[in-house]
Amino acid sequence: MIRVLYIIYTWLVFVPIFLVLTVITAVTVTVGCLLGGERIFAYYPGMIWSRLTCWLALCPVQVEGLDQIDRNRSYVFVANHQGAFDIFLIYGFLGVPIKWVMKAGIGKIPFVGTACRAAGFIFVDHSSPKAAARSVLEAERQLKKGASIAIFPEGSRTYDGRMISFKKGAFQMAVDQHLPIIPITLNGPFYVLRIGSLNLHRHPMKMTIHAPIETTGLEVTHQTLQQLANQTHAIIEADLTVE
């Protein structure tokens, strides 16, 4: 009975409010950034939108490890990709401004794509090696400006809650710019909205922020990037809970 009531709530309350909030947030971000307020409008409207989305979904949120982040430094935040609610969990509760590295397809979503471009988010184009390299260079340009970036190096959402291997782009960015990598373990978003599903499930979500991995002094070699990818993967996976 509770499950039925939650489904009714989702479609009659959550979805309409979420769509309105999304349009309002996208327009606010776009206009604010175009008027020169990227520093504020690329972060705060999205942060508020993300928190409200989690609260509207009635999903409790727990965050551990915020003390690992020095707000005066830039980072490459690397997280496992459980589902659509990963974005709301990180954007809403990480507590620092970030630039997202995201799939090019998101840029085609009405309002959202325009807002992401205005905010300086990076779209990854895998159509060719050259296009992918341009995406890395754009992300590094944002890092040089003092931004932090957030990326899901698996490249796609999980189908079973478990992790797959990491692509190396995030680690190349970190080594190129001599920036720390902060691994993030996300638990719960997989059960809130699984890939291919349209129905939300009320489930607790947890974000665990791990200690930074320093990259200063490392050289960009295949072996170095693979070791960093494996190390980060292992840290995130060690705290992952699959029911």
C-alpha positions, 0 to 999 in steps of 0.5 A: 500500500505504501508503495502504491501511495508513493507512486501516486505521489511521484506522478501527481506531486514530485514530477510536476514540481520537479519539472517546474523547478528544472525550468526555473533553475535552467532559466536562472542559470542561463540568464545569470551566467550570460549577465556575467555572474557565472561564479554564483549562478553556475553553482547556487541555483543548481545546488538548491534545485538538487537539494529540493529534488532529493527532499521532494523524492522523500529520500534521506541524504547522509554525507560523510567526509566533507572535512576532506575538502579544502575550499581553497583548492581545486580538485578532480572529484571522481565518483561511481555512477549509480543513477540519475540521482547521483547528480542531485546528491553531488551537486546538492551536498558536496558543498563546493562549486564544480564544473560537470563533465557530462555526456554530449547527449545532455546538451540536447535536453531543452533548457538543461543543455542551454544552462549547462553550456552557459555554466561552462560545463564540459560535454564529452564527445566520444565520436572520435579520439580527436573529439574526446581529446578536445573534451579533456582540453576544455576540462583542463581549461576550466581547471586552470581557471581555478574550478573543480570538476566532477566526473563519472569515469565509468562513462555510464550508469550501472545496471546492477549496482556494481562498478565497471572499470574507469576510463582514464580521462579524469586522471589525465586531467588531474596529472596534467594540472597537478591537482588532487583526485578526491574519490566519492562513493555513492550508495543509494541512487541506484535504488532510487531510480534505476537505469531504464525505469520511470518509477522512483523508489524511496531509498536512503542515499549516502555520499562518502568523500574520501581523502585526496590522492595527490598527483604532484610530481607524477608524469602522464604515462599509460602506467601512471594513469592506469595505477591512479584509475585502479587506486581510485576505483578500489577506494570507491568500491571498498565503501560500496554497498550492493543489496 
